[in-house]
Amino acid sequence: MLSHLKVLACLISGAKGNTHQERLENFYGGQAAGYDAFRDKFLTNRQALINSLPALEAGQRLLDVGGATGRTLEFFGESIKDFEQVTVLDLCRPLLVQAQKRIEGQRWHNVNTICADASTWQADKPYNLTIFSYSMSMIPDWYAAFENAITNTVPGGTIAVVDFYLSRKHASKGRAQHGYLCRHFWHWFFSHDNVFLRDDLLPYIMHRLENCQVTETMERIPYTPCKVPVFRCWGTTPRQEEY
């Protein structure tokens, strides 16, 4: 409970700093140790996303973009050890310290961490599966980060995303339509901590990936009666770019 109170205090105080990395580290530095215990309560759908992914062959490569403490990797269970290489990419060093502790505790000899900007970092070798788990809403230049993820994923590979979001004012047919209050309140509520719920996120992902599988839900925020929009989806990267 004490760790939850520390996290809530950080949420109330907000994120401060001149750069994105400074804001991340100032915000999460004091709550890194209690990060997962608190956020597991409302970062839902991660297990459902991973369960929905197409089967991957042993020996493939996984990139967790904005992977923070590496918690998402645990939802793979024992199959995480079947990957040739797993990389947790994040810009926040205090969270990566926790990720390294998890890696050592789990004895994941195929997992490493990299502290770098997801919008510019280039892999030496592309990955077969790239995951954004509640990280896209925290990346300022998310267009660049997503395009970079496509570059860092093999053609025909899989990109999977789970995150908070908002619908456009007039959503496409078949997609969830969020009302005025929902769209404006949640944008205001999360932006205090530099988490931005975007109405173009899901449409852009669906535009850039092929064979996109999408699920949209409303999930409860802990300690409140409120529900926030969440989507999970996965699709395959273009096999040949056309311009």
For each residue, the residues with C-beta under 8 A, 3 or more apart:
1: 4 5
2: 5 6
3: 6 7 31 33 34 37 38
4: 1 7 8 34 37 38
5: 1 2 8 9
6: 2 3 9 10 30 31 34
7: 3 4 10 11 31 34 35 38 39
8: 4 5 11 12 38
9: 5 6 12 13
10: 6 7 13 27 28 30 31
11: 7 8 14 193
12: 8 9
13: 9 10 16
14: 11 27 192 193 194
15: 23 24 26 27 193 194
16: 13 22 23 26 27
17: 20 21 22 23 24 25 26
18: 22
19: 22 23
20: 17 23 24 91 117 140
21: 17 24 25 91 92 117
22: 16 17 18 19 25 26
23: 15 16 17 19 20 26 27 194
24: 15 17 20 21 27 28 91 92 95 138
25: 17 21 22 28 29 92 93 94
26: 15 16 17 22 23 29
27: 10 14 15 16 23 24 31 193 194
28: 10 24 25 31 32 35 92 94 95
29: 25 26 32 94
30: 6 10
31: 3 6 7 10 27 28 34 35 38
32: 28 29 35 69 94 95 97 98
33: 3 98
34: 3 4 6 7 31 37 38
35: 7 28 31 32 38 39 68 69 71 95 98
36: 39 40 69 71 98
37: 3 4 34 40
38: 3 4 7 8 31 34 35 41
39: 7 35 36 42 43 71 134
40: 36 37 43 71
41: 38 222
42: 39 219 220 221 222 228
43: 39 40 46 133 134
44: 48 217 219 230
45: 48 49 162 215 217 219 230 232
46: 43 49 50 72 75 133 134 162
47: 50 51 75
48: 44 45 51 52 215 232
49: 45 46 52 53 131 133 160 162 232 234
50: 46 47 53 72 75 76 160
51: 47 48
52: 48 49 213 215 232 234
53: 49 50 56 129 158 160 234
54: 158 234
55:
56: 53 60 82 83 128 129 158
57: 60
58: 82 83
59: 82 83 84
60: 56 57 83 84 127 128 129
61: 83 84 85 86 87 125 126 127 128 129
62: 73 80 83 85 86 87 127 128 129 130 131
63: 86 87 89 123 127 129 130 131 149 152 153
64: 67 70 72 73 86 87 88 89 131 133
65: 89 118 130 131 132 135 145 149
66: 89 90 91 118 132 133 134 135 136 138 139
67: 64 70 72 73 87 88 89 90 99 113 131 133 135
68: 35 71 88 90 92 95 96 98 99 135
69: 32 35 36 95 96 98 99 102
70: 64 67 73 74 88 98 99 102 103 111 113
71: 35 36 39 40 68 74 102
72: 46 50 64 67 75 131 133
73: 62 64 67 70 76 80 86 88 102 108 111
74: 70 71 77 80 102 106
75: 46 47 50 72
76: 50 73 79 80
77: 74 80
78: 81 82
79: 76 82 83
80: 62 73 74 76 77 83 86 108 110 111
81: 78 108 110
82: 56 58 59 78 79
83: 56 58 59 60 61 62 79 80 86 110
84: 59 60 61 110
85: 61 62 110 112 125 127
86: 61 62 63 64 73 80 83 108 110 111 112
87: 61 62 63 64 67 111 112 113 114 123 127
88: 64 67 68 70 73 96 99 103 111 112 113 114
89: 63 64 65 66 67 113 114 116 118 121
90: 66 67 68 95 96 99 113 114 115 118
91: 20 21 24 66 115 116 117 118
92: 21 24 25 28 68 95 96 115
93: 25 96 97 115
94: 25 28 29 32 97 98
95: 24 28 32 35 68 69 90 92 98 99
96: 68 69 88 90 92 93 99 100 113 115
97: 32 93 94 100 101
98: 32 33 35 36 68 69 70 94 95 101 102
99: 67 68 69 70 88 90 95 96 102 103 113
100: 96 97 103 104 113
101: 97 98 104 105
102: 69 70 71 73 74 98 99 105 106 108
103: 70 88 99 100 106 108 111 112 113
104: 100 101 107
105: 101 102
106: 74 102 103
107: 104
108: 73 80 81 86 102 103 111
109:
110: 80 81 83 84 85 86
111: 70 73 80 86 87 88 103 108
112: 85 86 87 88 103
113: 67 70 87 88 89 90 96 99 100 103
114: 87 88 89 90 121
115: 90 91 92 93 96
116: 89 91 120 121
117: 20 21 91 120 121
118: 65 66 89 90 91 121 135 139 145 148 149
119: 139 141 144 145 148
120: 116 117 144 148
121: 89 114 116 117 118 148 152
122: 148 151 152
123: 63 87 126 127 152
124:
125: 61 85
126: 61 123 151 152 153 154 157
127: 60 61 62 63 85 87 123 130 152 153 154 157
128: 56 60 61 62 153 154 157 158
129: 53 56 60 61 62 63 153 157 158 159 160
130: 62 63 65 127 149 152 153 157 158 159 160
131: 49 62 63 64 65 67 72 159 160 161
132: 65 66 135 136 145 146 149 159 160 161 162 163
133: 43 46 49 64 66 67 72 161 162 163
134: 39 43 46 66 137 138 162 163 164
135: 65 66 67 68 118 132 138 139 163
136: 66 132 139 142 145 146 161 163 201
137: 134 142 163 164 165 190 195 196 197 198 201
138: 24 66 134 135 194 195 196
139: 66 118 119 135 136 142 145
140: 20
141: 119 144 145
142: 136 137 139 145 146 198 201
143: 146 147 204
144: 119 120 141 147 148
145: 65 118 119 132 136 139 141 142 148 149
146: 132 136 142 143 149 150 159 204 205 208
147: 143 144 150 151 208
148: 118 119 120 121 122 144 145 151 152
149: 63 65 118 130 132 145 146 152 153 159
150: 146 147 153 159 208 237 238
151: 122 126 147 148
152: 63 121 122 123 126 127 130 148 149
153: 63 126 127 128 129 130 149 150 157 158 159 237
154: 126 127 128 157 237
155: 237 238 239 240
156: 236 237 239
157: 126 127 128 129 130 153 154 236 237
158: 53 54 56 128 129 130 153 234 235 236 237
159: 129 130 131 132 146 149 150 153 205 209 234 235 236 237
160: 49 50 53 129 130 131 132 232 233 234
161: 131 132 133 136 205 231 232 233 234
162: 45 46 49 132 133 134 230 231 232 233
163: 132 133 134 135 136 137 201 230 231
164: 134 137 186 190 195 197 228 229 230
165: 137 197 198 199 201 202 229 230 231
166: 178 182 183 186 187 197 198 199 229
167: 171 175 176 177 178 183 199 202 229
168: 171 172 199 200 203
169: 183 199
170: 177
171: 167 168 175 176 177 178
172: 168 175 203
173:
174:
175: 167 171 172 202 214 216
176: 167 171 216 229
177: 167 170 171
178: 166 167 171 182 183 229
179: 182 183
180: 183 184
181: 184 185
182: 166 178 179 185 186 229
183: 166 167 169 178 179 180 186 187 199
184: 180 181 187 188
185: 181 182 188 189
186: 164 166 182 183 189 190 197 228 229
187: 166 183 184 190 191 196 197
188: 184 185 191 192
189: 185 186 192
190: 137 164 186 187 193 195 196 197
191: 187 188 194 195 196
192: 14 188 189
193: 11 14 15 27 190
194: 14 15 23 27 138 191
195: 137 138 164 190 191
196: 137 138 187 190 191
197: 137 164 165 166 186 187 190 228 229
198: 137 142 165 166 201
199: 165 166 167 168 169 183 203
200: 168 203 204
201: 136 137 142 163 165 198 204 205
202: 165 167 175 205 206 214 216 231 233
203: 168 172 199 200 206 207
204: 143 146 200 201 207 208
205: 146 159 161 201 202 208 209 212 233 235
206: 202 203 209 212 214 233 235
207: 203 204
208: 146 147 150 204 205 238
209: 159 205 206 212 233 234 235 236 237 238
210: 235 236 237 238 239
211: 235 236
212: 205 206 209 233 234 235
213: 52 233 234 235
214: 175 202 206 231 232 233
215: 45 48 52 231 232 233
216: 175 176 202 229 230 231
217: 44 45 229 230 231 232
218: 227 228 229 230
219: 42 44 45 227 228 229 230
220: 42 224 225 226 227
221: 42 224 226 227 228
222: 41 42
223:
224: 220 221
225: 220
226: 220 221
227: 218 219 220 221
228: 42 164 186 197 218 219 221
229: 164 165 166 167 176 178 182 186 197 216 217 218 219
230: 44 45 162 163 164 165 216 217 218 219
231: 161 162 163 165 202 214 215 216 217
232: 45 48 49 52 160 161 162 214 215 217
233: 160 161 162 202 205 206 209 212 213 214 215
234: 49 52 53 54 158 159 160 161 209 212 213
235: 158 159 205 206 209 210 211 212 213
236: 156 157 158 159 209 210 211 239
237: 150 153 154 155 156 157 158 159 209 210
238: 150 155 208 209 210 241 242
239: 155 156 210 236
240: 155
241: 238
242: 238
243:
